[in-house]
């Protein structure tokens, strides 16, 4: 602009719709974070290098961390060393291929022990609609895996005892009086 100019041209862009979309997105993200905290889900958003951009509070605490402590850390540094390469490949496939996948991950608790996480890895989109990373949503299934293992071991011991018995053993259903196993 010149001070002696007689004519001025002013140009404006109406950003009302963009601001409304941004506000709607922020509100949606806040509600999702609240829901994730209420159900205790582990939710991490990572960039295309695997750096954690955001983490759910409850999910982080279940692993002994506060959510802000995880932001900026590499997801892969939290994983069991034997799982890192496969997890890197999975995340790369999701980011490059745009399709979600399921995977079990062993994540190190802050105290050092490993927790088994059943996770869904999905693409994370930026405001322009391009894939900008991944979202990992998971649930700690460590206790479930332990219970399944204990049940398998118990069934194996039972089968070994039955197979090794030198006397006849018959299992009868007490309600139906039917032979269950002989």
C-alpha positions as CSV (number, residue, x, y, z in Angstrom):
1,X,0.0,0.0,0.0
2,X,1.1,3.5,-0.6
3,X,0.0,6.4,1.6
4,X,-1.0,8.5,-1.4
5,X,-3.0,5.8,-3.1
6,X,-6.6,6.7,-3.8
7,X,-7.9,3.2,-4.4
8,X,-7.4,0.1,-2.2
9,X,-8.1,-3.5,-2.8
10,X,-8.8,-5.6,0.2
11,X,-9.2,-9.4,-0.1
12,X,-10.8,-11.6,2.5
13,X,-11.3,-15.3,2.9
14,X,-14.2,-16.5,4.9
15,X,-12.6,-19.1,7.3
16,X,-15.8,-19.7,9.2
17,X,-16.4,-23.2,7.8
18,X,-12.7,-24.2,8.3
19,X,-12.8,-23.0,11.9
20,X,-16.1,-24.9,12.5
21,X,-14.5,-28.1,11.1
22,X,-11.4,-27.7,13.2
23,X,-13.6,-27.2,16.3
24,X,-15.7,-30.2,15.5
25,X,-12.5,-32.3,15.0
26,X,-11.1,-31.1,18.3
27,X,-14.3,-31.9,20.1
28,X,-14.5,-35.3,18.5
29,X,-10.9,-36.1,19.6
30,X,-11.6,-34.9,23.1
31,X,-14.6,-37.2,23.4
32,X,-12.6,-40.2,22.0
33,X,-9.8,-39.5,24.5
34,X,-12.3,-39.4,27.3
35,X,-13.9,-42.7,26.1
36,X,-10.5,-44.4,25.8
37,X,-9.7,-43.3,29.3
38,X,-13.0,-44.6,30.7
39,X,-12.5,-48.1,29.1
40,X,-8.8,-48.3,29.8
41,X,-7.8,-48.7,26.2
42,X,-4.2,-48.1,25.0
43,X,-4.3,-45.6,22.2
44,X,-1.2,-44.2,20.7
45,X,-0.9,-42.0,17.6
46,X,2.5,-42.3,16.0
47,X,4.1,-40.4,13.1
48,X,5.6,-42.1,10.1
49,X,8.9,-42.6,12.0
50,X,7.2,-44.3,14.9
51,X,7.5,-41.4,17.4
52,X,4.5,-41.2,19.7
53,X,2.5,-38.0,19.1
54,X,-0.3,-38.7,21.6
55,X,-1.2,-41.4,24.1
56,X,-4.3,-42.2,26.1
57,X,-4.0,-41.5,29.8
58,X,-5.6,-44.7,31.1
59,X,-3.7,-46.9,28.6
60,X,-0.4,-45.3,29.5
61,X,-1.0,-45.7,33.2
62,X,-1.8,-49.4,32.7
63,X,1.8,-49.7,31.5
64,X,3.2,-47.6,34.4
65,X,3.6,-44.4,32.5
66,X,1.9,-41.0,32.4
67,X,0.7,-40.1,28.9
68,X,3.0,-37.0,28.6
69,X,6.1,-39.2,29.4
70,X,5.4,-41.2,26.2
71,X,5.0,-38.3,23.8
72,X,8.1,-38.0,21.7
73,X,9.4,-41.5,22.5
74,X,9.7,-44.1,19.8
75,X,7.0,-46.7,20.1
76,X,9.5,-49.4,19.0
77,X,11.7,-48.6,22.0
78,X,8.8,-49.7,24.3
79,X,8.5,-53.1,22.6
80,X,10.1,-56.4,23.4
81,X,13.3,-56.6,21.3
82,X,12.1,-59.7,19.5
83,X,8.9,-57.8,18.4
84,X,10.5,-54.6,17.1
85,X,11.2,-55.5,13.5
86,X,7.8,-57.2,12.9
87,X,6.1,-54.1,14.5
88,X,8.1,-51.7,12.3
89,X,7.1,-53.7,9.2
90,X,3.5,-53.8,10.3
91,X,3.4,-50.0,10.9
92,X,5.1,-49.4,7.6
93,X,2.6,-51.6,5.8
94,X,-0.3,-49.7,7.4
95,X,1.2,-46.3,6.6
96,X,2.1,-47.2,3.0
97,X,-0.8,-49.4,2.3
98,X,-3.6,-47.6,4.1
99,X,-5.2,-50.7,5.5
100,X,-5.5,-51.7,9.2
101,X,-4.2,-54.9,10.6
102,X,-4.2,-56.7,13.9
103,X,-1.2,-57.8,15.8
104,X,-0.1,-58.9,19.3
105,X,2.7,-56.8,20.7
106,X,4.8,-57.4,23.9
107,X,5.2,-54.0,25.4
108,X,7.6,-53.3,28.3
109,X,5.9,-52.0,31.4
110,X,7.8,-49.2,33.1
111,X,8.7,-51.7,35.9
112,X,10.5,-53.9,33.3
113,X,8.0,-56.8,32.8
114,X,6.4,-57.4,29.5
115,X,2.6,-57.0,28.9
116,X,0.9,-58.6,26.0
117,X,-1.2,-56.1,24.0
118,X,-3.7,-57.2,21.3
119,X,-3.6,-54.2,19.0
120,X,-5.2,-52.9,15.9
121,X,-3.0,-50.6,13.8
122,X,-4.8,-48.2,11.5
123,X,-3.7,-45.3,9.3
124,X,-3.8,-41.8,10.8
125,X,-4.9,-39.1,8.4
126,X,-3.8,-35.5,8.4
127,X,-6.1,-32.5,7.7
128,X,-5.5,-32.8,4.0
129,X,-6.5,-36.4,3.9
130,X,-3.1,-37.9,3.5
131,X,-1.8,-40.7,5.7
132,X,0.5,-39.1,8.3
133,X,1.2,-42.0,10.6
134,X,-0.7,-44.7,12.4
135,X,-3.0,-45.2,15.4
136,X,-2.4,-48.2,17.6
137,X,-5.5,-49.2,19.7
138,X,-4.9,-52.0,22.1
139,X,-6.0,-53.9,25.1
140,X,-3.8,-55.6,27.7
141,X,-4.5,-59.3,27.4
142,X,-1.6,-60.5,29.5
143,X,-3.9,-62.1,32.2
144,X,-6.0,-63.7,29.5
145,X,-2.9,-65.2,27.9
146,X,-1.7,-66.5,31.3
147,X,-5.1,-68.1,32.0
148,X,-5.1,-69.7,28.6
149,X,-1.7,-71.1,29.1
150,X,-2.6,-72.4,32.6
151,X,-5.7,-74.1,31.2
152,X,-3.6,-75.8,28.4
153,X,-1.1,-77.1,30.9
154,X,-3.9,-78.4,33.2
155,X,-5.5,-80.2,30.2
156,X,-2.1,-81.7,29.2
157,X,-1.6,-83.0,32.8
158,X,-5.1,-84.4,32.9
159,X,-4.6,-86.2,29.5
160,X,-1.2,-87.5,30.6
161,X,-2.7,-89.0,33.8
162,X,-5.6,-90.6,31.9
163,X,-3.3,-92.0,29.3
164,X,-0.9,-93.4,31.8
165,X,-3.4,-94.9,34.2
166,X,-3.2,-98.7,34.4
167,X,-6.7,-99.0,35.6
168,X,-9.9,-98.2,33.8
169,X,-11.2,-94.7,34.3
170,X,-14.7,-93.6,33.2
171,X,-16.0,-90.1,33.5
172,X,-19.8,-89.9,33.8
173,X,-21.9,-86.8,33.6
174,X,-23.8,-86.7,37.0
175,X,-26.9,-85.0,35.5
176,X,-27.4,-87.1,32.4
177,X,-25.6,-90.3,33.6
178,X,-23.9,-90.5,30.2
179,X,-20.3,-91.6,29.7
180,X,-18.3,-88.5,28.9
181,X,-14.9,-90.2,28.5
182,X,-13.6,-93.7,28.9
